Amino acid sequence: MNKILVVNQPEKWNVKLENVQIISAQDYLTNPKFSKIKNARIFNLSKNYNYQTKGYYVSLLAEARGHLAIPTVKNLVDLREPKLVKIISEEFDDVIQKSLKSIKSQEFVLSVYFGQNVAQKYKELSSLFFRHFQIPFLQVKFSFHTKWNIKSIRALSESEINKDHLESMYYFATEYFAKKRYDTVKPQKYDYDLAILVQKDDPAPPSNSKALKNFIEIAEKLNFYVELISPKDLSRLSTFDALFIRQSTEVNNEAYAFARKAQQEGIAIIDYPDAILKCCNKVFMAEALENAAIATPKTMIIHKENKDLAVINLGLPIVLKSPDSTFSFGVKKAKTEEEYQELVEKMLKDSELIIAQQFTPSDYDWRIGVLDGKAFYACRYYMAKGHWQIYNWAATKKQEQDGNADTVALEDVPAKVLDLAIKSAKLMGDGLYGVDIKEINAEAVVIEINDNPNIDFGVEDRFYGEKVYKLIIQALKNRLENK
């Protein structure tokens, strides 16, 4: 397997590693040859892992390209989630107290380099943090009150490493890269407890109130106790057996924290945190679809160095998408080159990479619901009145914010559309997805894959009715029974 070490400045990496190629983050993101390499393991030592920075995108695109990334995007998001850090503090408590019991001061800083510390007595503790977070350079701050507690956890950049530690760090790196393997009570009446996560005043809720009522009724028939919970109920999640997310999902909102905690605690979930990470970033999606040879409108991943090529390659009008755009938020159309330049400059201030896509007008988009690899409903979503998208959030009248929809039998969907939806959803793994597809010049092309798709009463259930709700609840029950 190819081993690629991604660093900020390769020329300053002062150690020779056998069979390891050392490159810059910029090179990995923009050089086409790295997107074509198969069987690669990417060790991401970028300077900054913050959301939508180069470091974040190195791990994101590594996963989209089928490369094995250390750290994964999931690791990076975990590091920023205070609630998850608190959970880790509780889980590691015995080792923390044992390792730090001889320290007399009120604070202590642990620097972890490839799972090790310069002091051997902290080896067990360092290894524990590295195995969980998989961040090559990690700094953990502890404070003592009545006992030792984690104050903060963050990634270190190479430039922040203590000069006295550099020799040890290089030794730990040599050891690390020489390895062949890398660590990575219920109410009597009901069989299971189900939490349905909803958010009050959600601007684009994935299920309306009547749909939620149907989910509850179907779940109770399948012997679930059901409770609607809100984002403030994270601490209660472990009392449930299953979690169904019915609030808008983004990497930076509560839904991801709920999904991640559910996964850590073995709670059945729809949807998985991986699905949120992958579907909520259009850059990942573009790379994954291209690598799987799935037809899409002509697409480019745009960065500061190639932004002037998009209009030449894709023409005008041109569609620009923020990486984490949902429900048409963050999706813009530029009709002129001047408008394009203005939009792209603004969007690149918020993200190192954005998506540019060929404009492909149509009267409607297909939405195929896919659950655990099988299609289970099909809709046609029509464009909002006088608009080029399904949603028009600028409309002054609420009834004109979205277009009409009709639902059809799966056997009435063109086979090419159905096959493409199932193939696309498989890229994201098991779970609940809505795959948006256009038919352009007799060809089917994928627009995007949505985690947490709408299941609204009167729309997605219009043809199959109760069956839509039952299949989703049964999928949660299957996850529990197959554990």
C-alpha positions in Angstrom: 0.0 0.0 0.0 1.2 3.5 -0.8 2.1 5.6 2.3 1.7 9.3 1.8 2.6 11.8 4.5 0.9 15.2 4.0 2.5 18.1 5.8 2.4 21.9 5.5 6.1 22.3 4.3 7.7 19.1 3.1 11.1 20.7 2.8 11.2 21.2 6.5 10.3 17.6 7.4 13.7 16.6 8.8 13.5 12.8 8.9 13.8 10.1 6.3 11.0 7.6 6.3 11.3 4.3 4.4 8.6 3.8 1.7 6.8 7.0 2.7 6.2 9.9 0.2 6.1 13.3 1.8 4.0 15.9 0.0 2.2 19.2 0.8 -1.5 19.6 1.6 -1.9 21.8 -1.4 -0.3 19.2 -3.7 -2.6 16.4 -2.4 -5.7 18.6 -2.9 -4.9 20.0 -6.3 -2.6 17.6 -8.2 -4.8 15.2 -10.2 -2.3 12.3 -9.9 -3.2 11.8 -6.2 -6.9 11.4 -6.9 -6.1 8.4 -9.2 -3.8 6.5 -6.8 -5.4 3.3 -5.4 -4.6 1.5 -2.2 -3.1 4.5 -0.4 -2.9 5.4 3.3 -2.8 9.2 4.0 -1.1 10.4 7.1 -2.5 14.0 7.5 -0.1 16.3 9.4 -1.6 19.5 8.1 -1.1 22.7 10.0 -4.8 23.3 10.6 -7.6 20.8 10.8 -10.4 23.3 11.3 -13.6 22.9 9.4 -13.2 23.6 5.6 -9.4 24.3 5.9 -6.8 22.4 3.9 -6.2 19.9 6.7 -9.9 19.2 6.9 -10.2 18.6 3.1 -7.1 16.3 3.0 -8.9 13.8 5.2 -12.3 14.4 3.5 -10.9 13.9 0.0 -8.8 10.9 1.1 -12.0 9.2 2.1 -13.7 10.2 -1.1 -10.8 8.7 -3.1 -11.0 5.4 -1.3 -7.7 6.2 0.6 -7.3 5.3 4.3 -7.0 8.5 6.2 -5.3 9.2 9.6 -7.0 11.1 11.0 -10.4 10.6 9.5 -12.9 13.5 9.2 -14.8 11.8 12.0 -11.8 12.1 14.2 -11.4 15.8 13.4 -15.0 16.6 14.1 -14.9 14.6 17.4 -12.0 16.8 18.5 -14.1 19.9 18.3 -17.2 18.5 20.1 -17.1 19.5 23.8 -19.8 17.1 24.7 -17.8 14.2 23.3 -14.6 15.3 25.0 -16.6 15.2 28.3 -17.7 11.6 27.5 -14.0 10.7 26.8 -13.0 12.2 30.1 -15.4 10.0 31.9 -14.4 6.9 30.0 -10.6 7.4 30.5 -11.0 8.5 34.2 -9.3 5.5 35.8 -6.2 5.7 33.6 -6.1 9.6 34.0 -6.1 9.4 37.8 -3.6 6.6 37.9 -1.2 8.3 35.4 -1.3 11.8 37.0 -1.5 10.9 40.7 2.1 11.9 41.5 1.8 15.4 39.9 1.8 18.2 42.6 0.7 21.1 40.5 -2.9 22.0 39.6 -2.4 21.8 35.8 -0.6 19.4 33.5 -0.1 19.4 29.7 0.3 16.1 27.9 1.9 16.2 24.4 1.2 13.1 22.3 3.3 12.4 19.2 2.2 9.4 17.2 0.7 7.9 20.4 3.7 8.5 22.6 5.1 11.0 25.1 8.7 11.9 25.8 8.2 10.5 29.3 7.6 6.7 29.3 5.4 6.9 32.5 2.7 8.5 30.3 2.8 5.9 27.6 -0.5 4.2 28.5 -2.3 7.5 28.7 -0.8 8.8 25.5 -1.7 5.6 23.6 -5.3 5.8 24.9 -5.8 9.3 23.5 -4.2 8.5 20.2 -6.2 5.3 19.7 -9.4 7.2 20.2 -8.7 10.4 18.2 -6.0 9.2 15.7 -4.5 12.7 15.6 -0.7 12.4 15.1 0.2 15.5 17.2 -2.2 16.0 20.1 -2.1 18.3 23.2 -4.3 17.4 26.2 -4.6 19.9 29.1 -5.7 18.7 32.5 -6.7 20.6 35.6 -7.0 19.3 39.2 -9.8 20.2 41.6 -11.0 17.2 43.6 -9.5 15.0 40.9 -7.9 15.3 37.5 -10.2 16.4 34.6 -9.6 17.1 31.0 -9.6 20.9 30.4 -9.1 20.8 26.6 -7.9 18.6 23.7 -6.6 20.0 20.5 -4.4 19.1 17.6 -0.8 20.5 17.5 0.9 21.7 14.3 4.5 20.7 13.7 5.6 24.3 14.3 4.2 24.2 17.8 6.2 21.2 19.0 8.7 22.0 21.7 12.2 22.1 20.2 13.4 19.8 23.0 10.8 17.3 21.9 11.7 17.3 18.1 14.3 14.5 18.3 11.9 12.3 20.2 9.0 13.1 17.8 11.1 12.1 14.8 12.0 8.9 16.6 8.4 8.1 17.3 7.5 8.9 13.7 10.1 6.5 12.4 8.8 3.8 14.8 5.2 4.5 13.8 5.7 4.4 10.0 7.7 1.2 10.3 4.6 -0.6 11.5 2.5 -2.7 9.2 -0.8 -2.0 11.1 -2.1 1.2 12.5 -4.5 1.4 15.4 -7.2 2.7 14.6 -33.3 -1.5 31.9 -36.5 -1.1 29.8 -40.2 -0.7 30.5 -41.8 -4.2 30.6 -44.5 -3.2 28.0 -42.1 -2.4 25.2 -39.2 -4.3 23.5 -37.2 -1.1 22.8 -37.0 2.6 23.5 -36.9 4.9 20.5 -35.8 8.6 20.6 -36.8 10.8 17.6 -34.7 13.9 17.5 -36.6 17.0 16.4 -35.7 20.7 16.7 -38.3 23.4 17.5 -38.4 26.1 14.8 -36.3 24.1 12.4 -36.2 26.2 9.2 -36.4 23.1 7.0 -37.6 20.1 9.1 -37.2 16.8 7.3 -40.7 15.6 8.6 -43.8 17.6 9.2 -46.0 17.0 12.3 -48.4 14.5 10.7 -45.4 12.4 9.5 -43.9 12.4 13.0 -47.3 11.3 14.3 -47.3 8.4 11.8 -43.7 7.4 12.8 -44.8 7.3 16.5 -47.9 5.2 15.7 -46.0 2.7 13.5 -43.2 2.4 16.1 -45.6 1.7 18.9 -47.2 -1.0 16.8 -43.8 -2.6 16.4 -43.4 -2.5 20.2 -41.3 0.6 20.6 -41.7 3.1 23.4 -41.3 6.4 21.5 -40.3 9.9 22.8 -39.6 13.1 20.8 -36.4 14.6 22.1 -34.7 17.9 21.5 -31.1 19.0 21.1 -30.8 19.7 24.8 -31.4 16.0 25.6 -28.0 14.7 24.6 -27.2 13.6 28.2 -30.4 11.4 28.1 -29.5 9.6 24.9 -27.9 6.6 26.5 -31.3 5.6 28.1 -32.7 4.8 24.6 -32.0 1.8 22.4 -32.5 3.6 19.1 -32.2 7.1 17.6 -34.1 8.4 14.6 -32.8 11.9 13.5 -35.6 14.2 12.2 -33.9 17.5 12.4 -31.7 19.2 9.9 -28.3 17.6 9.8 -25.0 19.4 9.5 -21.5 18.6 10.7 -21.6 21.6 13.1 -25.0 21.1 14.7 -26.4 18.9 17.4 -27.5 16.1 15.1 -24.0 15.0 14.5 -23.2 14.9 18.2 -26.3 12.8 18.8 -25.3 10.4 15.9 -21.7 10.1 17.1 -22.7 9.4 20.7 -25.3 6.9 19.6 -22.6 5.1 17.6 -20.2 5.1 20.4 -22.7 3.6 22.8 -24.0 1.0 20.4 -27.4 2.6 19.9 -29.2 1.8 16.7 -29.2 4.9 14.4 -30.8 6.4 11.4 -28.6 8.1 10.2 -25.0 7.2 10.9 -22.5 10.0 11.6 -20.5 8.9 8.5 -23.6 9.6 6.4 -23.9 13.1 7.9 -20.1 13.8 7.3 -20.2 12.6 3.7 -23.5 13.9 2.5 -23.2 17.3 4.1 -20.1 18.1 2.1 -20.5 18.6 -1.6 -16.7 18.4 -2.1 -16.6 14.8 -0.8 -19.6 14.0 -2.9 -18.2 15.3 -6.1 -14.9 13.4 -5.6 -16.7 10.2 -4.6 -19.1 10.3 -7.5 -16.3 10.9 -10.0 -14.1 8.1 -8.6 -17.1 5.7 -8.9 -17.7 6.8 -12.5 -21.2 7.9 -11.7 -22.7 10.4 -14.2 -23.2 13.9 -12.9 -23.5 17.3 -14.6 -19.9 18.5 -15.4 -18.4 19.5 -12.1 -15.2 21.1 -10.8 -13.8 21.4 -7.3 -12.8 25.1 -7.2 -9.9 26.6 -5.2 -8.0 29.8 -5.5 -5.6 28.5 -8.1 -8.1 27.2 -10.7 -11.1 29.5 -10.1 -10.6 31.2 -13.5 -11.0 28.0 -15.4 -14.5 27.2 -14.3 -16.3 29.5 -16.7 -14.1 28.2 -19.6 -14.7 24.6 -18.7 -18.4 24.7 -17.6 -19.8 27.7 -19.4 -22.5 30.1 -18.3 -24.8 30.2 -16.4 -22.8 28.3 -13.8 -24.0 26.9 -10.4 -21.8 27.4 -7.3 -22.3 25.3 -4.2 -20.9 25.8 -0.7 -19.6 22.5 0.5 -22.2 22.2 3.3 -25.2 23.6 1.5 -28.5 22.0 2.2 -32.1 22.6 1.0 -30.7 25.0 -1.6 -29.1 27.2 1.1 -25.6 28.1 -0.2 -26.4 27.2 -3.8 -26.0 30.1 -6.2 -26.3 30.7 -10.0 -24.0 33.1 -11.8 -25.3 34.3 -15.1 -22.2 36.4 -16.1 -18.5 36.1 -15.6 -18.6 39.2 -13.3 -21.3 37.7 -11.2 -19.3 34.4 -11.1 -16.1 36.2 -9.9 -18.0 38.1 -7.2 -19.7 34.9 -5.9 -16.6 32.7 -6.0 -14.4 35.3 -4.2 -17.0 35.5 -1.4 -17.4 31.7 -1.1 -13.7 31.0 -1.0 -13.4 33.2 2.0 -15.4 30.7 4.0 -14.0 27.5 2.5 -10.8 26.4 0.9 -12.7 24.4 -1.7 -16.2 24.9 -3.3 -18.1 23.2 -6.1 -18.8 24.6 -9.5 -21.3 22.7 -11.7 -22.6 23.0 -15.2 -26.1 24.4 -15.2 -28.6 21.7 -16.2 -32.2 23.1 -16.2 -35.1 20.8 -16.0 -38.8 20.9 -15.1 -38.3 18.5 -12.2 -35.8 16.4 -10.3 -36.3 12.8 -9.4 -35.9 12.0 -5.7 -35.4 8.3 -5.0 -35.6 7.2 -1.4 -33.1 4.5 -0.6 -33.0 2.6 2.7 -30.2 0.2 3.5 -29.4 -0.3 -0.2 -33.0 -0.7 -1.5 -35.3 1.9 -3.1 -38.6 2.4 -1.3 -40.3 5.5 -2.7 -40.0 7.8 -5.7 -41.0 11.4 -6.1 -40.8 14.1 -8.8 -40.0 17.5 -7.3 -40.9 20.4 -9.6 -39.1 23.7 -9.6 -40.5 26.5 -7.5 -42.7 29.0 -9.4 -40.5 31.2 -11.6 -37.3 29.8 -10.2 -34.5 27.4 -11.3 -34.5 25.4 -8.0 -36.9 23.2 -6.0 -36.7 25.7 -3.2 -36.8 29.5 -3.5 -36.1 30.9 -0.1 -36.3 34.5 -1.5 -40.0 34.1 -2.4 -42.2 36.5 -0.5 -45.1 34.1 -0.4 -44.6 31.0 1.6 -46.6 28.9 -0.8 -44.2 29.8 -3.6 -41.0 28.8 -1.6 -41.1 25.3 -3.1 -42.5 23.6 -6.1 -45.1 20.9 -6.4 -44.3 17.2 -6.1 -45.9 13.9 -7.2 -45.1 10.4 -6.0 -45.1 7.3 -8.3 -44.8 3.6 -8.0 -41.2 2.3 -8.2 -42.0 0.2 -11.2 -43.0 3.4 -13.1 -39.6 5.0 -12.5 -37.2 4.6 -15.5 -34.8 1.7 -14.8 -31.7 3.9 -15.4 -32.9 6.4 -12.7 -33.6 3.7 -10.2 -30.3 1.8 -10.8 -28.3 5.0 -10.6 -29.9 6.0 -7.3 -29.1 2.6 -5.7 -25.6 2.6 -7.0 -25.0 6.2 -5.7 -26.4 5.5 -2.3 -24.1 2.6 -1.8 -21.1 5.0 -1.9 -22.4 6.4 1.4 -23.1 3.1 3.1 -26.2 1.7 4.7 -28.7 4.2 6.0 -31.6 6.4 4.8 -30.8 8.6 1.7 -32.7 10.7 -0.9 -30.9 10.6 -4.2 -31.6 13.6 -6.6 -31.4 12.7 -10.3 -32.1 14.7 -13.4 -32.8 13.3 -16.9 -30.8 15.4 -19.4 -30.8 14.5 -23.1 -32.2 11.0 -22.3 -29.4 10.4 -19.8 -29.7 10.2 -16.0 -27.3 12.2 -13.9 -26.9 12.5 -10.1 -27.3 16.0 -8.7 -26.6 15.0 -5.1 -27.1 12.4 -2.4 -29.0 13.6 0.7 -28.8 12.0 4.2 -31.8 12.5 6.4 -34.2 13.1 3.4 -37.7 14.5 3.8 -40.4 12.1 4.8 -43.4 14.4 4.8 -47.1 13.4 5.2 -48.8 14.1 1.9 -45.6 14.0 -0.2 -43.1 11.1 0.1 -45.8 8.8 1.5 -48.5 9.7 -1.1 -48.2 6.5 -3.1 -47.0 3.8 -0.5 -48.6 5.4 2.6 -48.0 3.6 5.9 -45.4 1.3 4.3 -42.8 4.2 4.0 -42.9 4.7 7.8 -43.0 1.0 8.6 -39.9 0.2 6.5 -37.8 2.9 8.4 -38.9 1.8 11.9 -38.4 -1.9 10.9 -34.8 -1.0 9.7 -34.1 0.4 13.2 -35.6 -2.8 14.7 -33.4 -4.9 12.4 -30.3 -3.1 13.6 -31.2 -3.9 17.2 -32.0 -7.5 16.6 -28.8 -8.1 14.5 -26.5 -6.7 17.2 
